[in-house]
Amino acid sequence: MGNSRKSIIYTVVSFLALLLLTVTSYGQWTPWAMVGRGAASDTVWNEFNPATVGTYMALSNGDQTATKTSNICSRASTTIAPSTGKRYIECRSVVGAIGITNTIKTFSFSSGNSTLVNSCSANPTYYIYFVLFNTDISLYDQTGLLGTWAIGTYASGDTAMFAMDFVNGALYVGWDGLWKKNSSGVTGDPTSGASRTGAIYTWTPDGRQYEFVVGGSGLPEYYTENSGQDPWVYGLPDTTYTGIYISP
């Protein structure tokens, strides 16, 4: 009888622990749906960093949303700068009260944001910076302008997709569920591995780190990043990719 009672108690306690893990929101616990993505329950997720947010950027939504409050240059960077594996992040950008549907969008990946916070001219050792304007993209890195080409309209409210392949040294960019073409007109394929098919930017893997940065000059708007702490809009390119997080 004693063993039977212990077994019942153990079953009840186990069920309650599972229920708690399932229903608890985004505090110290990882939601149950995320555990299936390979993340541990004590996962630290990527988010915008309050310590490196620009003067004219305000954070909200658990630091997942950065709102640009002025057309003066100001930026916000994320807390984690990965350098290994294959990482995926989504970001939804919405223009503010001015209400223009197509405007300048700026995204970048930077090796350090200390000089980027309130400047649109100073940059760190390594960075990938691109400007989306109407149907064109202009791509820059630490050496200067790399090119401008037609890539398709990025409208207010679209969700951008970024696949960072640190194994092969490649960045792929897309939105609306479609990977975009590079300057050679080749459609991006984040699953292409060493061939880096259609990558918008490539580099020789050397251990460099890239954190995600939003903002710049232009109209007020807000950006909401998702590194995997929320359900994906479009999802990982394949099973070799993960979101951006640290599992202690």
C-alpha positions as a printed NumPy array, in Angstrom:
array([[  0.   ,   0.   ,   0.   ],
       [  2.866,   2.386,   0.842],
       [  4.56 ,   1.884,  -2.514],
       [  1.267,   2.314,  -4.343],
       [  0.603,   5.599,  -2.564],
       [  4.117,   6.823,  -3.39 ],
       [  3.572,   5.912,  -7.03 ],
       [  0.336,   7.913,  -7.159],
       [  1.976,  10.93 ,  -5.516],
       [  4.912,  10.739,  -7.954],
       [  2.518,  10.613, -10.921],
       [  0.555,  13.636,  -9.704],
       [  3.692,  15.672,  -9.036],
       [  5.11 ,  14.789, -12.454],
       [  1.853,  15.832, -14.136],
       [  1.771,  19.152, -12.298],
       [  5.385,  19.867, -13.241],
       [  4.614,  19.161, -16.886],
       [  1.513,  21.345, -16.745],
       [  3.494,  24.196, -15.226],
       [  6.088,  23.969, -17.988],
       [  3.367,  23.953, -20.616],
       [  1.331,  26.942, -19.472],
       [  3.984,  29.231, -18.019],
       [  4.656,  32.266, -20.218],
       [  7.977,  33.756, -21.271],
       [  9.63 ,  34.135, -17.912],
       [ 12.497,  31.896, -16.823],
       [ 10.748,  28.888, -18.362],
       [ 10.779,  28.039, -22.035],
       [  7.26 ,  27.428, -23.409],
       [  6.53 ,  23.776, -24.143],
       [  6.347,  24.373, -27.896],
       [  9.942,  25.646, -27.81 ],
       [ 11.341,  22.582, -26.051],
       [ 10.647,  20.686, -29.25 ],
       [ 12.975,  23.093, -31.073],
       [ 15.968,  21.847, -29.149],
       [ 15.961,  24.579, -26.507],
       [ 16.364,  23.786, -22.817],
       [ 13.97 ,  25.062, -20.185],
       [ 16.553,  27.583, -18.903],
       [ 17.244,  29.013, -22.342],
       [ 18.31 ,  32.67 , -22.61 ],
       [ 16.75 ,  34.082, -25.762],
       [ 18.114,  36.774, -28.034],
       [ 16.447,  40.189, -27.632],
       [ 17.254,  43.871, -27.999],
       [ 19.818,  45.079, -25.499],
       [ 18.775,  47.972, -23.178],
       [ 22.467,  48.775, -22.645],
       [ 23.084,  49.536, -26.336],
       [ 19.794,  51.09 , -27.428],
       [ 20.013,  54.479, -29.146],
       [ 18.591,  57.739, -27.794],
       [ 15.637,  57.684, -30.182],
       [ 14.767,  53.999, -29.777],
       [ 12.405,  52.658, -27.085],
       [ 12.169,  48.982, -26.104],
       [  8.998,  47.093, -25.153],
       [  7.396,  43.646, -25.399],
       [ 10.043,  42.042, -23.21 ],
       [ 12.742,  43.859, -25.219],
       [ 11.675,  42.081, -28.411],
       [ 10.31 ,  45.301, -29.937],
       [ 12.385,  48.405, -30.682],
       [ 10.434,  51.529, -31.619],
       [ 12.177,  54.34 , -33.449],
       [ 10.721,  57.603, -32.164],
       [ 12.41 ,  60.127, -34.478],
       [ 13.905,  60.418, -37.953],
       [ 17.267,  61.166, -36.306],
       [ 19.754,  58.302, -36.631],
       [ 19.348,  55.812, -33.803],
       [ 19.804,  52.044, -33.569],
       [ 19.197,  49.026, -31.349],
       [ 21.216,  45.814, -31.262],
       [ 20.497,  42.387, -29.815],
       [ 22.056,  40.747, -26.773],
       [ 23.578,  37.682, -28.46 ],
       [ 26.194,  37.783, -31.219],
       [ 26.579,  34.228, -32.55 ],
       [ 29.687,  33.083, -34.411],
       [ 29.027,  29.374, -34.927],
       [ 26.404,  27.075, -36.403],
       [ 23.504,  28.123, -38.598],
       [ 21.148,  30.696, -37.104],
       [ 17.77 ,  32.057, -38.134],
       [ 15.906,  35.205, -37.082],
       [ 12.699,  36.895, -38.222],
       [ 11.878,  40.594, -37.872],
       [  8.631,  42.436, -38.581],
       [  8.934,  46.135, -39.341],
       [  5.977,  48.531, -39.312],
       [  6.05 ,  52.218, -40.238],
       [  4.686,  54.541, -37.562],
       [  2.   ,  57.196, -37.645],
       [  3.179,  58.758, -40.912],
       [  1.531,  55.827, -42.652],
       [  3.721,  55.398, -45.739],
       [  3.597,  51.788, -46.937],
       [  6.983,  51.695, -48.684],
       [  9.92 ,  53.534, -47.189],
       [ 13.563,  53.048, -46.303],
       [ 14.226,  49.945, -44.181],
       [ 17.63 ,  49.366, -42.671],
       [ 18.9  ,  46.146, -41.147],
       [ 22.459,  45.183, -40.287],
       [ 24.601,  42.539, -38.663],
       [ 27.456,  43.976, -36.652],
       [ 30.52 ,  42.708, -34.76 ],
       [ 29.852,  45.292, -32.049],
       [ 27.362,  48.114, -31.591],
       [ 29.221,  50.504, -29.284],
       [ 29.866,  52.985, -32.12 ],
       [ 26.55 ,  52.385, -33.862],
       [ 24.041,  53.488, -31.257],
       [ 23.584,  57.114, -32.319],
       [ 25.681,  57.297, -35.477],
       [ 25.018,  56.409, -39.103],
       [ 28.641,  56.915, -40.137],
       [ 30.762,  55.086, -37.534],
       [ 30.908,  51.307, -37.762],
       [ 32.729,  48.421, -36.058],
       [ 35.374,  46.103, -37.522],
       [ 32.895,  43.855, -39.316],
       [ 29.384,  44.641, -40.371],
       [ 26.816,  43.862, -43.043],
       [ 24.463,  46.748, -43.668],
       [ 21.689,  46.935, -46.203],
       [ 19.083,  49.501, -47.093],
       [ 15.76 ,  48.533, -48.666],
       [ 14.174,  51.375, -50.588],
       [ 11.068,  50.683, -52.654],
       [ 12.173,  47.74 , -54.848],
       [ 15.954,  48.148, -54.508],
       [ 18.55 ,  47.009, -52.005],
       [ 21.918,  48.65 , -51.37 ],
       [ 24.442,  46.42 , -49.619],
       [ 27.434,  47.615, -47.614],
       [ 30.127,  46.07 , -45.468],
       [ 33.201,  47.459, -43.697],
       [ 34.82 ,  48.141, -47.098],
       [ 31.977,  50.334, -48.39 ],
       [ 29.147,  49.992, -50.908],
       [ 29.097,  46.548, -52.549],
       [ 26.215,  47.114, -54.937],
       [ 22.602,  48.103, -55.542],
       [ 20.059,  45.925, -57.311],
       [ 16.333,  45.234, -57.612],
       [ 15.146,  42.801, -54.989],
       [ 11.391,  43.373, -54.638],
       [  9.166,  45.561, -52.489],
       [  9.44 ,  45.296, -48.721],
       [  6.195,  46.78 , -47.412],
       [  5.268,  47.952, -43.942],
       [  4.244,  44.958, -41.85 ],
       [  6.192,  42.358, -43.806],
       [  8.253,  39.818, -41.883],
       [ 11.88 ,  39.678, -42.974],
       [ 13.817,  36.403, -42.735],
       [ 17.549,  36.174, -42.106],
       [ 19.581,  32.968, -42.292],
       [ 23.174,  33.254, -41.025],
       [ 25.35 ,  30.284, -42.029],
       [ 28.492,  30.638, -39.92 ],
       [ 29.719,  27.201, -41.03 ],
       [ 30.128,  28.316, -44.648],
       [ 30.126,  32.114, -44.224],
       [ 26.879,  33.213, -45.847],
       [ 23.894,  35.483, -45.198],
       [ 20.527,  34.908, -46.872],
       [ 17.695,  37.439, -46.836],
       [ 14.017,  37.02 , -47.6  ],
       [ 10.494,  38.122, -46.729],
       [  6.938,  36.973, -47.312],
       [  8.273,  33.414, -47.169],
       [ 10.505,  33.869, -50.238],
       [ 14.296,  34.003, -50.253],
       [ 15.541,  36.918, -52.344],
       [ 18.07 ,  37.113, -55.168],
       [ 21.643,  38.266, -54.735],
       [ 23.387,  40.815, -56.963],
       [ 23.983,  38.098, -59.589],
       [ 20.269,  37.381, -59.839],
       [ 20.488,  33.993, -58.101],
       [ 17.694,  33.139, -55.644],
       [ 18.928,  32.483, -52.135],
       [ 19.01 ,  28.905, -50.842],
       [ 20.044,  28.742, -47.168],
       [ 20.152,  24.938, -47.393],
       [ 22.839,  24.951, -50.113],
       [ 25.743,  24.614, -47.694],
       [ 29.238,  25.111, -49.086],
       [ 27.979,  26.305, -52.486],
       [ 26.328,  29.314, -50.773],
       [ 23.77 ,  29.539, -53.576],
       [ 22.181,  32.969, -53.831],
       [ 23.703,  34.26 , -50.58 ],
       [ 23.354,  38.019, -50.379],
       [ 26.721,  38.255, -48.615],
       [ 29.592,  35.804, -48.094],
       [ 32.784,  35.726, -46.033],
       [ 35.52 ,  33.28 , -45.111],
       [ 34.538,  31.709, -41.758],
       [ 36.961,  33.158, -39.227],
       [ 35.105,  33.208, -35.917],
       [ 33.654,  36.69 , -36.352],
       [ 30.472,  37.427, -34.445],
       [ 27.39 ,  39.171, -35.78 ],
       [ 24.642,  40.676, -33.665],
       [ 21.387,  41.838, -35.248],
       [ 20.892,  45.622, -35.487],
       [ 17.842,  47.647, -36.544],
       [ 17.264,  51.337, -37.092],
       [ 19.239,  54.128, -38.706],
       [ 17.974,  57.3  , -40.33 ],
       [ 14.444,  57.574, -41.671],
       [ 10.859,  57.576, -40.513],
       [  9.63 ,  56.458, -37.082],
       [  8.751,  52.762, -37.078],
       [  8.951,  49.71 , -34.899],
       [ 10.756,  46.412, -35.273],
       [  9.821,  43.162, -33.548],
       [ 12.462,  40.44 , -33.63 ],
       [ 11.837,  36.746, -33.105],
       [ 14.821,  34.493, -32.472],
       [ 12.657,  31.469, -31.676],
       [ 11.02 ,  32.498, -28.404],
       [  7.742,  32.933, -30.336],
       [  6.28 ,  30.654, -33.03 ],
       [  7.911,  31.327, -36.397],
       [  5.961,  33.051, -39.14 ],
       [  7.831,  31.156, -41.853],
       [ 10.14 ,  28.771, -40.017],
       [ 13.672,  27.424, -40.11 ],
       [ 15.173,  26.767, -43.577],
       [ 15.928,  23.179, -42.518],
       [ 16.862,  21.169, -39.421],
       [ 20.496,  22.332, -39.487],
       [ 19.355,  25.819, -38.44 ],
       [ 18.323,  26.998, -34.971],
       [ 17.062,  30.231, -33.501],
       [ 19.415,  32.469, -31.546],
       [ 19.693,  31.599, -27.867],
       [ 22.052,  30.415, -25.16 ],
       [ 21.349,  27.234, -23.216],
       [ 23.233,  27.388, -19.877]])
